Amino acid sequence: MSRPLSERVLALAGVIQALAQVRRIAETGQSDAAVVQTALESVFRIDADTPEAVYGRVANLAPGLRLLRDYFNKQPSGDEALPRLALSVLQLERRFVGESQTVAAVSHGIAGIAPQAGTSGSTHPEVLAALGGLYADTISHLRPRVMVQGNPHYLGQPGVVAEIRAILLAAVRSAVLWRQLGGSFWDLLFSRRAMADAASEWLR
């Protein structure tokens, strides 16, 4: 059964918020530590009772909710690559959930990384490297591939690449949640006004 559109908006905000960080890191080599933490911790909250609990609290999704609100109100962020990147991830999610062996490998990998994340924190360099490696070994082999463009100086640094891949894993996790809550591409076509209103309501 489809969950309320307001809940689906939270998951979609998780997708776009994570990808905004991917774009920032690819262009500048820098990230917002709190936003990255929200994304990566969502990867380990597989059994959360509510969408809000996946991200800790709604306030943690404020940047993504603002991006969604502005996009659906036709006030673009200025980053034309971001909507295209989000569409690529939503398309990738469809392929991912249809590949049972890949889903199993990712689930097993996350379970193996979780103890270290619990001890050292989800943004510890070794955890980032492990999550990035998991993405590279599994989801990155699926088509369509998610192509991240940015500054070659930063995209040539292993630590930056690992962080980007780890956050892409988080974006796919949010895309899976969006679909589990009943989200579909029809939302993006026919529920834009309602989704903008829902994002605004969460931001109050």
DRENVONU-36192 format. One record per residue (C-alpha): z, y, x. Coordinates in Angstrom, 2 decimals. Example, Ala and Ser with C-alpha at 12.3 -4.5 7.8 and 13.67 -1.06 7.14 Angstrom:
<recs>
       Z       Y       X
    7.80   -4.50   12.30
    7.14   -1.06   13.67
</recs>
This chain:
<recs>
       Z       Y       X
    0.00    0.00    0.00
   -0.86    3.45    1.25
    2.12    5.59    2.20
    2.33    9.28    1.24
   -0.18   11.56    2.89
    2.71   13.59    4.34
    3.77   10.56    6.41
    0.21    9.92    7.57
    0.07   13.52    8.79
    2.98   12.82   11.14
    1.11    9.94   12.76
   -2.07   12.00   13.05
   -0.01   14.80   14.62
    1.21   12.22   17.12
   -2.38   11.43   18.02
   -3.52   15.02   18.46
   -0.34   16.11   20.26
   -0.70   13.33   22.82
   -4.37   14.11   23.36
   -3.68   17.82   23.80
   -1.47   16.81   26.73
   -4.23   14.58   28.08
   -6.57   17.57   28.01
   -3.97   19.83   29.65
   -3.25   17.36   32.44
   -6.95   16.73   33.07
   -7.64   20.44   33.38
   -4.51   21.68   35.16
   -2.64   18.69   36.55
    0.42   19.90   34.64
    2.11   18.61   31.50
    4.90   19.52   29.09
    7.66   17.06   29.96
    9.23   17.08   26.48
    5.90   16.45   24.75
    5.03   13.64   27.16
    8.45   12.09   26.58
    7.92   12.14   22.81
    4.57   10.41   23.22
    5.74    7.74   25.63
    8.96    6.92   23.78
    6.91    6.33   20.64
    5.20    3.47   22.46
    8.48    1.59   22.71
    9.65    2.27   19.12
    7.61   -0.54   17.62
   10.17   -1.46   14.96
   11.17    2.05   13.83
   12.02    2.25   10.13
   10.13    5.48    9.41
    7.31    7.53   10.96
    9.86   10.23   11.78
   11.91    7.70   13.76
    8.89    6.71   15.85
    8.90   10.22   17.33
   12.66   10.74   17.37
   12.58   13.62   14.88
    9.95   15.72   13.13
   10.65   18.74   15.36
    9.30   16.75   18.31
    5.88   16.80   16.63
    5.76   20.56   16.05
    2.93   21.20   18.57
    0.77   18.51   17.01
    1.53   19.64   13.47
    0.50   23.19   14.37
   -2.74   21.93   15.88
   -3.50   19.92   12.75
   -2.63   22.76   10.41
   -4.87   25.17   12.29
   -7.72   22.69   12.60
   -7.76   21.83    8.90
   -7.49   25.54    8.08
  -10.59   26.05   10.26
   -8.66   27.88   12.96
   -9.71   25.87   16.04
   -7.45   25.60   19.06
  -10.22   26.84   21.34
  -10.52   23.41   22.96
  -13.71   21.98   21.47
  -13.21   18.72   23.37
   -9.93   17.92   21.58
  -11.36   17.00   18.13
  -14.02   14.85   19.78
  -11.38   13.10   21.88
   -9.29   12.45   18.76
  -12.28   10.98   16.94
  -12.94    8.69   19.91
   -9.35    7.42   19.84
   -9.47    6.78   16.08
  -12.69    4.82   16.58
  -11.16    2.92   19.50
   -8.15    2.00   17.33
  -10.48    0.19   14.90
  -11.86   -1.92   17.73
   -8.44   -2.49   19.27
   -6.77   -3.93   16.16
   -9.71   -6.29   15.73
   -9.16   -7.78   19.19
   -6.15  -10.04   18.72
   -5.95  -11.07   22.38
   -5.91   -7.43   23.50
   -3.26   -6.55   20.93
   -1.13   -9.47   22.16
   -1.58   -8.44   25.79
   -0.56   -4.85   25.05
    2.46   -5.94   23.00
    3.56   -8.31   25.77
    3.05   -5.61   28.39
    5.07   -3.02   26.48
    7.90   -5.52   26.02
    7.91   -6.14   29.75
    8.03   -2.43   30.60
   10.63   -1.52   27.98
   13.74   -2.53   30.00
   12.79   -0.23   32.89
   11.97    2.57   30.45
   15.39    2.10   28.90
   17.06    2.32   32.31
   14.98    4.92   34.14
   13.47    6.87   31.24
   10.01    6.69   29.68
    8.63    9.41   31.98
    9.79    7.84   35.25
    6.83    7.59   37.67
    7.09    3.80   37.81
    7.10    3.57   34.01
    4.10    5.92   33.83
    2.30    3.78   36.39
    3.09    0.59   34.48
    1.94    2.00   31.14
   -1.17    3.47   32.73
   -1.93    0.15   34.37
   -1.46   -1.66   31.06
   -3.96    0.67   29.38
   -6.42    0.24   32.26
   -6.15   -3.56   32.11
   -6.53   -3.86   28.35
   -7.62   -1.06   26.01
   -9.84    0.72   28.54
  -12.22   -2.25   28.50
  -12.95   -1.82   24.79
  -15.84    0.19   23.42
  -16.28    2.98   22.65
  -14.52    4.08   25.84
  -12.46    7.23   25.66
  -13.98    9.63   28.17
  -11.61   12.29   29.48
  -13.26   15.27   31.11
  -11.45   17.76   33.30
  -10.99   19.13   36.81
  -12.24   16.55   39.35
   -9.47   17.63   41.74
   -6.81   16.35   39.37
   -8.78   13.43   37.95
   -9.05   12.11   41.49
   -5.27   11.83   41.87
   -3.82    8.38   41.05
   -0.60    9.82   39.61
   -2.51   12.10   37.27
   -4.81    9.29   36.17
   -1.82    7.01   35.49
   -0.14    9.68   33.36
   -3.34   10.29   31.39
   -3.78    6.58   30.74
   -0.14    6.20   29.68
   -0.51    9.04   27.18
   -3.78    7.59   25.90
   -1.85    4.41   25.18
    0.59    6.51   23.17
   -2.29    8.14   21.30
   -3.66    4.73   20.34
   -0.16    3.71   19.20
   -0.09    6.75   16.88
   -3.60    5.93   15.64
   -2.45    2.41   14.77
    0.53    3.88   12.90
   -1.77    6.28   11.03
   -3.91    3.38    9.88
   -0.85    1.28    8.98
    0.33    4.12    6.74
   -2.98    4.08    4.89
   -4.88    6.67    6.91
   -8.66    6.53    6.97
  -11.63    8.67    7.87
  -11.80    9.62    4.18
   -8.64   11.66    4.78
  -10.44   13.67    7.41
  -13.37   14.33    5.10
  -11.79   14.86    1.70
   -8.08   15.63    2.20
   -8.29   18.47    4.70
   -6.57   21.02    2.45
   -3.81   18.60    1.51
   -3.27   17.62    5.13
   -3.05   21.25    6.23
   -0.48   21.86    3.49
    1.49   18.78    4.50
    1.55   19.87    8.14
    2.74   23.34    7.07
    5.47   21.78    4.96
    6.77   19.70    7.89
    6.84   22.84   10.05
    9.15   24.73    7.67
</recs>
